[in-house]
Amino acid sequence: MNNKIDKYHAKEVVQEVSAVILEKESFSRFRESGKLTFIGTGIEKFRELIQEEQHRYITSNPASITLCDLAIEKHKISDTVDVAYFEPFYLKEFKAGLMQIIIK
């Protein structure tokens, strides 16, 4: 893997992807190790909760436009998938519900 791509991948999995209820102790084992970057919709709540200003907080969600550099680099090294057979990863399992028709 080239250096440009390598910066987007962790050398090891430090925590499996999971839904997290933000509490004062959330991510404490990582926060002790230095400056971290937190991204997402719950960041303002989390920032107020832990009150640690040394970290970087990004309140906006990543947009697809921010993935362009990574996509171009992956394409250059032929690291692609067949979208006809690709299954995206969703944090929460999709559950189809029954459609309700309300007649007034």
N, C-alpha and C positions, 0 to 999 in steps of 0.2 A: 504494500500500500504506500502511495507516495505521501510526502509530508503535508501537502495541502489537504488531502482527504483525512489523514491521520489525526489532525487537530479536532475533527468532529466525532471521534470515537474514543471512548474510555478504554484504558488499558485493561481494566478489569471491571466487573459489575460490582458496584459498591452497595446497591440496594435495588431489589427487583421493583419493577413498575407496579404501583398500587395506588388506590385511592387513599388519601390521607385526611384525617380530621385534624386541622391545625390546632396545636396546643403549644403552650410555652416551651415544652421540652422537644417538640418536633425537630428532627434533624440535629439534635444537640451534639451527637458524636461527630458530625461533619463540621458544625459551626466552630468547634474548638480548634480545628486544624488550620484555620485561616479564613481568608476572604472567599466568600461564595457568591454566586449569582442566582437569584431566585426570579422565576418568570411565571406569570399566570394571573388568573383572575382573583385569587385570594391573597395576593401579595400585600396590599395595603393593610388588610386585617392582620396578616402575619407580622408585618413590620411593627405595627403598634403592639402586638402581643409580646414579641421578644425584645424590642427596643435595643437592637444592636446595629449601630450605624456603619460599622466597618464593611458590611456586606453590600452588594449591588442588588437593587430591586428594580425590576422592569415590569410595569403594570400592564403593558399591552401584551396580547397573545401573539406569538409568532405568526406571521402571514406567509402565504405561499411564495411571495416575492422574495422573502429572505432566504429561501432554499435554492435560489437560482445558482449561486456559486457551487454549492455542493452537487447539484444535479449536473451541471456542466462538467465538473471534474470527474464524477462517476461515469458519465457518458464517454469521456476521453479514454478511460481505462476499461471500457466495455463492461462496467459493473451495472447491469440493467436487469430488469425483470420483464416477463411476458405479462402484460396487464390483463390479458384474457384469463390467466390462471392465478393472478396475484390476489392474496387475501389481506386486506389492510388490518392493522392492529388497532383495536379499540380498547380503551382502558376498561370501560364498562361493557358488559355483555349486552348485545342488542336483543330486546324482547319486543316482538311484534304484538301489538294490542288489537283488539277488535275495534273496528271503526263504528262509531255511534252516529246515527242519523237522528237529528232532533227535528221533529215536525211540530210547528206551532200553529 
